[in-house]
Amino acid sequence: MILFGEASLRRALREYVLHFHTERNHQGVDNQLLKPLATVSSTAEPIHRRERLGGMLNFYYRQAA
């Protein structure tokens, strides 16, 4: 990743912190998300992917009912 200036560094850090707190499983918290977005009751829905930082960070999820 190549950053050009303070603004791009701030954006990258903001995206990483958002991913770290809402989309990354934490081993110290029984491998759970710190701030889960929604609970999913059905496993029949397709899996979606959310990219951050040009695909360096990915989050896979199902739509909530």
Contact map, one row per residue, 1 for C-alpha under 8 A:
11100000000000000000000000000000000000000000000000000000000000000
11110000000000000000000000000000000000000000000000000000000000000
11111001100000000000000000000000000000000000000000000000000000000
01111111100000000000000000000000000000000000000000000000000000000
00111111100000000000000000000000000000000000000000000000000000000
00011111110000000000000000000000000000000000000000000000000000000
00011111111000000000000000000000000000000000000000000000000000000
00111111111100000000000000000000000000000000000000000000000000000
00111111111110000000000000000000000000000000000000000000000000000
00000111111111000000000000000000000000000000000000000000000000000
00000011111111100000000000000000000000000000000000000000000000000
00000001111111110000000000000000000000000000000000001000000000000
00000000111111111000000000000000000000000000000000000000000000000
00000000011111111100000000000000000000000000000000000000000000000
00000000001111111110000000000000000000000000000000011000000000000
00000000000111111111000000000000000000000000000000011000100000000
00000000000011111111100000000000000000000000000000000000000000000
00000000000001111111111000000000000000000000000000000000000000000
00000000000000111111111100000000000000000000000000010000100000000
00000000000000011111111100000000000000000000000000000000000000000
00000000000000001111111100000000111000000000000000000000000000000
00000000000000000111111100000000111110000000000000000000000000000
00000000000000000111111110000000100100000000000000000000001000000
00000000000000000011111111000000100000000000000000000000001000000
00000000000000000000001111100011110000000000000000000000000000000
00000000000000000000000111111111110000000000000000000000000000000
00000000000000000000000011111111000000000000000000000000000000000
00000000000000000000000001111110000000000000000000000000000000000
00000000000000000000000001111111110000000000000000000000000000000
00000000000000000000000001111111000000000000000000000000000000000
00000000000000000000000011111111100000000000000000000000000000000
00000000000000000000000011101111110000000000000000000000000000000
00000000000000000000111111001011111100000000000000000000000000000
00000000000000000000110011001001111100000000000000000000000000000
00000000000000000000110000000000111110000000000000000000000000000
00000000000000000000011000000000111111100000000000000000000000000
00000000000000000000010000000000001111100000000000000000000000000
00000000000000000000000000000000000111110000000000000000000000010
00000000000000000000000000000000000111111000000000000000000000010
00000000000000000000000000000000000001111110000000000000000001111
00000000000000000000000000000000000000111110000000000000000000011
00000000000000000000000000000000000000011111100000000000000000001
00000000000000000000000000000000000000011111110000000000000001000
00000000000000000000000000000000000000000111110000000000000000000
00000000000000000000000000000000000000000111111000000000000001100
00000000000000000000000000000000000000000011111100000000000001100
00000000000000000000000000000000000000000000111110000000000111100
00000000000000000000000000000000000000000000011111000000000111100
00000000000000000000000000000000000000000000001111100000011110000
00000000000000000000000000000000000000000000000111110000011100000
00000000000000000000000000000000000000000000000011111111111000000
00000000000000110010000000000000000000000000000001111111110000000
00000000000100110000000000000000000000000000000000111111100000000
00000000000000000000000000000000000000000000000000111111100000000
00000000000000000000000000000000000000000000000000111111110000000
00000000000000000000000000000000000000000000000000111111110000000
00000000000000010010000000000000000000000000000000111111111000000
00000000000000000000000000000000000000000000000011110011111100000
00000000000000000000001100000000000000000000000011100000111110000
00000000000000000000000000000000000000000000001111000000011111000
00000000000000000000000000000000000000000000001110000000001111100
00000000000000000000000000000000000000010010111100000000000111110
00000000000000000000000000000000000000010000111100000000000011111
00000000000000000000000000000000000001111000000000000000000001111
00000000000000000000000000000000000000011100000000000000000000111
